[in-house]
Amino acid sequence: MSFWVYILRCADNSYYTGHTDNLEKRIGEHQAGLSDSYTSGRLPVELVFSQECSTRIEALTAERQIKGWSRKKKEAMMRGDWAEVSRLAKGADREGVSDHPSTSSGRTGNE
């Protein structure tokens, strides 16, 4: 049996991430508004990413990880731009945050 993690783009341009053991059936449920979830009020939806997983735990773990990502990072993954995913994982997608870690001790010199 295969399991899937997937991302849908909703009519309001938001993303929904989920996992399932029957991708085709689950997407159909979302598109028909049968799922009692985030997507039912944001139809129509479009499948924009899916990845097969070997176990339900692997699919659930991937879903939870992706849900914690920024929109930019999700879109980089959907494009297959793994260099950008890696860059964004280092905090480069946070506004006002430097791409480089601080090397300062935090002392002001007046101590």
PyMOL commands that place a pseudoatom at each C-alpha (Angstrom):
pseudoatom trace, name=CA, resn=MET, resi=1, chain=A, elem=C, hetatm=0, pos=[0.000, 0.000, 0.000]
pseudoatom trace, name=CA, resn=SER, resi=2, chain=A, elem=C, hetatm=0, pos=[1.208, 3.499, -0.853]
pseudoatom trace, name=CA, resn=PHE, resi=3, chain=A, elem=C, hetatm=0, pos=[0.641, 6.706, 1.034]
pseudoatom trace, name=CA, resn=TRP, resi=4, chain=A, elem=C, hetatm=0, pos=[0.838, 10.249, -0.244]
pseudoatom trace, name=CA, resn=VAL, resi=5, chain=A, elem=C, hetatm=0, pos=[1.550, 13.734, 1.016]
pseudoatom trace, name=CA, resn=TYR, resi=6, chain=A, elem=C, hetatm=0, pos=[-0.062, 16.382, -1.187]
pseudoatom trace, name=CA, resn=ILE, resi=7, chain=A, elem=C, hetatm=0, pos=[-0.590, 20.112, -1.581]
pseudoatom trace, name=CA, resn=LEU, resi=8, chain=A, elem=C, hetatm=0, pos=[-3.688, 21.723, -3.071]
pseudoatom trace, name=CA, resn=ARG, resi=9, chain=A, elem=C, hetatm=0, pos=[-3.969, 25.297, -4.313]
pseudoatom trace, name=CA, resn=CYS, resi=10, chain=A, elem=C, hetatm=0, pos=[-7.352, 26.672, -3.279]
pseudoatom trace, name=CA, resn=ALA, resi=11, chain=A, elem=C, hetatm=0, pos=[-9.496, 29.219, -5.139]
pseudoatom trace, name=CA, resn=ASP, resi=12, chain=A, elem=C, hetatm=0, pos=[-8.271, 31.965, -2.771]
pseudoatom trace, name=CA, resn=ASN, resi=13, chain=A, elem=C, hetatm=0, pos=[-4.663, 31.062, -3.751]
pseudoatom trace, name=CA, resn=SER, resi=14, chain=A, elem=C, hetatm=0, pos=[-3.914, 29.553, -0.332]
pseudoatom trace, name=CA, resn=TYR, resi=15, chain=A, elem=C, hetatm=0, pos=[-2.363, 26.102, 0.050]
pseudoatom trace, name=CA, resn=TYR, resi=16, chain=A, elem=C, hetatm=0, pos=[-3.693, 23.055, 1.852]
pseudoatom trace, name=CA, resn=THR, resi=17, chain=A, elem=C, hetatm=0, pos=[-1.359, 20.195, 2.768]
pseudoatom trace, name=CA, resn=GLY, resi=18, chain=A, elem=C, hetatm=0, pos=[-2.618, 16.723, 3.638]
pseudoatom trace, name=CA, resn=HIS, resi=19, chain=A, elem=C, hetatm=0, pos=[-1.842, 13.029, 3.464]
pseudoatom trace, name=CA, resn=THR, resi=20, chain=A, elem=C, hetatm=0, pos=[-3.818, 10.009, 2.321]
pseudoatom trace, name=CA, resn=ASP, resi=21, chain=A, elem=C, hetatm=0, pos=[-3.636, 6.376, 1.274]
pseudoatom trace, name=CA, resn=ASN, resi=22, chain=A, elem=C, hetatm=0, pos=[-5.773, 7.003, -1.838]
pseudoatom trace, name=CA, resn=LEU, resi=23, chain=A, elem=C, hetatm=0, pos=[-4.715, 10.199, -3.604]
pseudoatom trace, name=CA, resn=GLU, resi=24, chain=A, elem=C, hetatm=0, pos=[-7.241, 10.137, -6.435]
pseudoatom trace, name=CA, resn=LYS, resi=25, chain=A, elem=C, hetatm=0, pos=[-10.195, 9.509, -4.100]
pseudoatom trace, name=CA, resn=ARG, resi=26, chain=A, elem=C, hetatm=0, pos=[-9.063, 12.143, -1.587]
pseudoatom trace, name=CA, resn=ILE, resi=27, chain=A, elem=C, hetatm=0, pos=[-8.563, 14.841, -4.230]
pseudoatom trace, name=CA, resn=GLY, resi=28, chain=A, elem=C, hetatm=0, pos=[-12.029, 14.023, -5.591]
pseudoatom trace, name=CA, resn=GLU, resi=29, chain=A, elem=C, hetatm=0, pos=[-13.481, 14.449, -2.096]
pseudoatom trace, name=CA, resn=HIS, resi=30, chain=A, elem=C, hetatm=0, pos=[-11.801, 17.841, -1.759]
pseudoatom trace, name=CA, resn=GLN, resi=31, chain=A, elem=C, hetatm=0, pos=[-12.977, 18.970, -5.211]
pseudoatom trace, name=CA, resn=ALA, resi=32, chain=A, elem=C, hetatm=0, pos=[-16.550, 17.873, -4.487]
pseudoatom trace, name=CA, resn=GLY, resi=33, chain=A, elem=C, hetatm=0, pos=[-16.564, 19.736, -1.176]
pseudoatom trace, name=CA, resn=LEU, resi=34, chain=A, elem=C, hetatm=0, pos=[-17.125, 16.459, 0.696]
pseudoatom trace, name=CA, resn=SER, resi=35, chain=A, elem=C, hetatm=0, pos=[-14.197, 16.892, 3.038]
pseudoatom trace, name=CA, resn=ASP, resi=36, chain=A, elem=C, hetatm=0, pos=[-15.085, 18.710, 6.209]
pseudoatom trace, name=CA, resn=SER, resi=37, chain=A, elem=C, hetatm=0, pos=[-11.902, 20.711, 6.062]
pseudoatom trace, name=CA, resn=TYR, resi=38, chain=A, elem=C, hetatm=0, pos=[-10.201, 23.949, 5.169]
pseudoatom trace, name=CA, resn=THR, resi=39, chain=A, elem=C, hetatm=0, pos=[-10.796, 23.386, 1.463]
pseudoatom trace, name=CA, resn=SER, resi=40, chain=A, elem=C, hetatm=0, pos=[-14.592, 23.023, 1.483]
pseudoatom trace, name=CA, resn=GLY, resi=41, chain=A, elem=C, hetatm=0, pos=[-15.056, 26.800, 1.627]
pseudoatom trace, name=CA, resn=ARG, resi=42, chain=A, elem=C, hetatm=0, pos=[-12.272, 27.524, -0.870]
pseudoatom trace, name=CA, resn=LEU, resi=43, chain=A, elem=C, hetatm=0, pos=[-13.339, 25.627, -3.986]
pseudoatom trace, name=CA, resn=PRO, resi=44, chain=A, elem=C, hetatm=0, pos=[-12.246, 24.825, -6.569]
pseudoatom trace, name=CA, resn=VAL, resi=45, chain=A, elem=C, hetatm=0, pos=[-8.952, 23.239, -5.582]
pseudoatom trace, name=CA, resn=GLU, resi=46, chain=A, elem=C, hetatm=0, pos=[-6.088, 22.049, -7.753]
pseudoatom trace, name=CA, resn=LEU, resi=47, chain=A, elem=C, hetatm=0, pos=[-3.465, 19.430, -6.956]
pseudoatom trace, name=CA, resn=VAL, resi=48, chain=A, elem=C, hetatm=0, pos=[-0.091, 21.175, -7.264]
pseudoatom trace, name=CA, resn=PHE, resi=49, chain=A, elem=C, hetatm=0, pos=[2.211, 18.690, -5.530]
pseudoatom trace, name=CA, resn=SER, resi=50, chain=A, elem=C, hetatm=0, pos=[2.207, 15.064, -4.449]
pseudoatom trace, name=CA, resn=GLN, resi=51, chain=A, elem=C, hetatm=0, pos=[4.877, 12.715, -3.197]
pseudoatom trace, name=CA, resn=GLU, resi=52, chain=A, elem=C, hetatm=0, pos=[4.554, 9.006, -2.598]
pseudoatom trace, name=CA, resn=CYS, resi=53, chain=A, elem=C, hetatm=0, pos=[5.618, 7.694, 0.811]
pseudoatom trace, name=CA, resn=SER, resi=54, chain=A, elem=C, hetatm=0, pos=[6.177, 4.122, 1.953]
pseudoatom trace, name=CA, resn=THR, resi=55, chain=A, elem=C, hetatm=0, pos=[4.307, 4.384, 5.266]
pseudoatom trace, name=CA, resn=ARG, resi=56, chain=A, elem=C, hetatm=0, pos=[1.501, 6.420, 6.796]
pseudoatom trace, name=CA, resn=ILE, resi=57, chain=A, elem=C, hetatm=0, pos=[3.948, 7.711, 9.427]
pseudoatom trace, name=CA, resn=GLU, resi=58, chain=A, elem=C, hetatm=0, pos=[6.302, 8.952, 6.693]
pseudoatom trace, name=CA, resn=ALA, resi=59, chain=A, elem=C, hetatm=0, pos=[3.410, 10.728, 4.923]
pseudoatom trace, name=CA, resn=LEU, resi=60, chain=A, elem=C, hetatm=0, pos=[2.144, 12.278, 8.172]
pseudoatom trace, name=CA, resn=THR, resi=61, chain=A, elem=C, hetatm=0, pos=[5.646, 13.396, 9.134]
pseudoatom trace, name=CA, resn=ALA, resi=62, chain=A, elem=C, hetatm=0, pos=[6.122, 15.022, 5.705]
pseudoatom trace, name=CA, resn=GLU, resi=63, chain=A, elem=C, hetatm=0, pos=[2.699, 16.721, 5.987]
pseudoatom trace, name=CA, resn=ARG, resi=64, chain=A, elem=C, hetatm=0, pos=[3.543, 18.193, 9.391]
pseudoatom trace, name=CA, resn=GLN, resi=65, chain=A, elem=C, hetatm=0, pos=[6.957, 19.357, 8.191]
pseudoatom trace, name=CA, resn=ILE, resi=66, chain=A, elem=C, hetatm=0, pos=[5.546, 21.039, 5.070]
pseudoatom trace, name=CA, resn=LYS, resi=67, chain=A, elem=C, hetatm=0, pos=[2.741, 22.703, 7.060]
pseudoatom trace, name=CA, resn=GLY, resi=68, chain=A, elem=C, hetatm=0, pos=[5.429, 24.443, 9.114]
pseudoatom trace, name=CA, resn=TRP, resi=69, chain=A, elem=C, hetatm=0, pos=[7.143, 25.873, 6.052]
pseudoatom trace, name=CA, resn=SER, resi=70, chain=A, elem=C, hetatm=0, pos=[6.714, 29.354, 4.618]
pseudoatom trace, name=CA, resn=ARG, resi=71, chain=A, elem=C, hetatm=0, pos=[4.823, 29.849, 1.370]
pseudoatom trace, name=CA, resn=LYS, resi=72, chain=A, elem=C, hetatm=0, pos=[8.125, 30.629, -0.412]
pseudoatom trace, name=CA, resn=LYS, resi=73, chain=A, elem=C, hetatm=0, pos=[9.668, 27.379, 0.770]
pseudoatom trace, name=CA, resn=LYS, resi=74, chain=A, elem=C, hetatm=0, pos=[6.616, 25.325, -0.281]
pseudoatom trace, name=CA, resn=GLU, resi=75, chain=A, elem=C, hetatm=0, pos=[6.672, 26.940, -3.726]
pseudoatom trace, name=CA, resn=ALA, resi=76, chain=A, elem=C, hetatm=0, pos=[10.407, 26.246, -4.109]
pseudoatom trace, name=CA, resn=MET, resi=77, chain=A, elem=C, hetatm=0, pos=[9.759, 22.579, -3.271]
pseudoatom trace, name=CA, resn=MET, resi=78, chain=A, elem=C, hetatm=0, pos=[6.899, 22.410, -5.773]
pseudoatom trace, name=CA, resn=ARG, resi=79, chain=A, elem=C, hetatm=0, pos=[9.258, 23.766, -8.450]
pseudoatom trace, name=CA, resn=GLY, resi=80, chain=A, elem=C, hetatm=0, pos=[11.877, 21.193, -7.465]
pseudoatom trace, name=CA, resn=ASP, resi=81, chain=A, elem=C, hetatm=0, pos=[14.298, 23.984, -6.533]
pseudoatom trace, name=CA, resn=TRP, resi=82, chain=A, elem=C, hetatm=0, pos=[16.072, 22.163, -3.703]
pseudoatom trace, name=CA, resn=ALA, resi=83, chain=A, elem=C, hetatm=0, pos=[18.878, 24.735, -3.495]
pseudoatom trace, name=CA, resn=GLU, resi=84, chain=A, elem=C, hetatm=0, pos=[16.254, 27.380, -2.692]
pseudoatom trace, name=CA, resn=VAL, resi=85, chain=A, elem=C, hetatm=0, pos=[14.512, 25.068, -0.198]
pseudoatom trace, name=CA, resn=SER, resi=86, chain=A, elem=C, hetatm=0, pos=[17.863, 24.622, 1.550]
pseudoatom trace, name=CA, resn=ARG, resi=87, chain=A, elem=C, hetatm=0, pos=[18.557, 28.370, 1.505]
pseudoatom trace, name=CA, resn=LEU, resi=88, chain=A, elem=C, hetatm=0, pos=[15.117, 29.124, 2.924]
pseudoatom trace, name=CA, resn=ALA, resi=89, chain=A, elem=C, hetatm=0, pos=[15.567, 26.435, 5.574]
pseudoatom trace, name=CA, resn=LYS, resi=90, chain=A, elem=C, hetatm=0, pos=[18.435, 28.499, 6.950]
pseudoatom trace, name=CA, resn=GLY, resi=91, chain=A, elem=C, hetatm=0, pos=[16.053, 31.355, 7.713]
pseudoatom trace, name=CA, resn=ALA, resi=92, chain=A, elem=C, hetatm=0, pos=[16.579, 33.408, 4.568]
pseudoatom trace, name=CA, resn=ASP, resi=93, chain=A, elem=C, hetatm=0, pos=[12.817, 33.683, 4.041]
pseudoatom trace, name=CA, resn=ARG, resi=94, chain=A, elem=C, hetatm=0, pos=[12.214, 35.580, 7.275]
pseudoatom trace, name=CA, resn=GLU, resi=95, chain=A, elem=C, hetatm=0, pos=[11.830, 39.268, 6.570]
pseudoatom trace, name=CA, resn=GLY, resi=96, chain=A, elem=C, hetatm=0, pos=[14.562, 41.371, 8.066]
pseudoatom trace, name=CA, resn=VAL, resi=97, chain=A, elem=C, hetatm=0, pos=[16.720, 38.398, 9.015]
pseudoatom trace, name=CA, resn=SER, resi=98, chain=A, elem=C, hetatm=0, pos=[20.232, 38.149, 7.664]
pseudoatom trace, name=CA, resn=ASP, resi=99, chain=A, elem=C, hetatm=0, pos=[21.341, 35.127, 5.676]
pseudoatom trace, name=CA, resn=HIS, resi=100, chain=A, elem=C, hetatm=0, pos=[24.431, 35.010, 7.894]
pseudoatom trace, name=CA, resn=PRO, resi=101, chain=A, elem=C, hetatm=0, pos=[24.513, 34.022, 11.563]
pseudoatom trace, name=CA, resn=SER, resi=102, chain=A, elem=C, hetatm=0, pos=[25.651, 36.566, 14.107]
pseudoatom trace, name=CA, resn=THR, resi=103, chain=A, elem=C, hetatm=0, pos=[29.230, 36.274, 15.278]
pseudoatom trace, name=CA, resn=SER, resi=104, chain=A, elem=C, hetatm=0, pos=[28.816, 38.858, 17.996]
pseudoatom trace, name=CA, resn=SER, resi=105, chain=A, elem=C, hetatm=0, pos=[29.033, 37.955, 21.696]
pseudoatom trace, name=CA, resn=GLY, resi=106, chain=A, elem=C, hetatm=0, pos=[26.170, 40.323, 22.369]
pseudoatom trace, name=CA, resn=ARG, resi=107, chain=A, elem=C, hetatm=0, pos=[28.319, 42.534, 24.605]
pseudoatom trace, name=CA, resn=THR, resi=108, chain=A, elem=C, hetatm=0, pos=[28.287, 46.269, 24.047]
pseudoatom trace, name=CA, resn=GLY, resi=109, chain=A, elem=C, hetatm=0, pos=[31.852, 46.940, 25.222]
pseudoatom trace, name=CA, resn=ASN, resi=110, chain=A, elem=C, hetatm=0, pos=[30.649, 49.036, 28.176]
pseudoatom trace, name=CA, resn=GLU, resi=111, chain=A, elem=C, hetatm=0, pos=[30.774, 46.108, 30.583]
for i in range(1, 111): cmd.bond("trace and resi %d" % i, "trace and resi %d" % (i + 1))
show_as sticks, trace
zoom trace
